[in-house]
């Protein structure tokens, strides 16, 4: 068998909307469908040649139930012959969708695959078990709870365990979050996100209405005093606040993954190749440290190290996550989340991994740099890391 190389040949995303905001009227199936339609149109591919659509989505009930990906294919107007599957690796679902697509292409199972993700946290709210002070949901079985002696908890309270373990101060968390908004606003003003965005109107019933052309959650000005005055959400003596945590949001993102030889034969332009795809798991109580293990595994598999990487994207589920990562690996500030992250842009759970990879790809192209690393923490202590190389 010939050696096959999976490459990214297309990438688009919607702007990210606040919960109850600009995208809140969109059914998640149509939100993703619009994104798939735009991806295929920009790539100029025959949609009948797409061999699978792998879709990340976390809250898979109500409007996001029953294999949302397949419904999005049909809503997009793609041929009925295009299959789809929906996966859940929690916050890393969109990133895992990309990994599965790249692995399928590299293995020779497919030549052309869409990897995507979507979450409408306006239309399908987070379950009560995710909210501060709520009891654990029914997914935690008696034997699992017994194994951890009642120590399992939602990610919010776990963020405080991380803050204490890695000695992350409230001042450092707030400063990082302020910087996230500042960088995201500067990137927006400079037009860095413009080319990747899907044209989309606030009212899905009015295609001629005003077009949303920017991420809604980014703040131009952050008042440090107001940021410091916010109360801790997960305990009176805590450090995680609404201001230094990711926003609850709506959004969709999609990438087109192809075999490199197939792409070049069919007039598609390879934009990046995959140097490492890793997944790891660690302590489900503290939950966030698996990004360190997944990254070490990616470095080992690829033969690369921190100094080789030009840009790092670490999901800002809580500001402490990228700060922990930076502390562990010694990542320079000017390489880490250079255009902001989920604290400012927002975190539509199932799509964030795909959105981050699109942002990373476009930043490598814009800055004429080569290697980018992306990692994302996931509930119950798992994580994905991906390393791409610009072609």
Buried (B, 14 or more C-beta within 10 A) or exposed (E): EEEBBBBBBBBBBBBBBBBEBBBBBBBBBBBBBBBBBBBBEBBEBEBEBBBBBBBBBBBBEEBBEEBBBBBBBBBBEBEEEBBBBBBBBBBBBBBBBBBBBBBBBBEEEBBBBBBBBBBBBBBBBBBEEBEEEEEEEEEBEEEEEEEEEEEBBBBBBBBBBBBBBBEBEBEBBBBBBBBBBBBBBBBBEEEBBEEBBBEBBBEBEEEEEEEBEBBBBBBEEBEEEEBEEBEBBBEEEBBBBEBBBBBBBBBBBBBBBBBBBBBBEBEBEBBBBBBBBBBBBBBBBBBBBBBBBBBBBBBEBBEBEBEBBBBBBBBBBBBBBBBBBBBBBEBEEEBBBBBBBBBBBBBBBBBBBBBBBBBBBBBBBBBEBBBBBBBBBBBBBBBBBBBBBBB
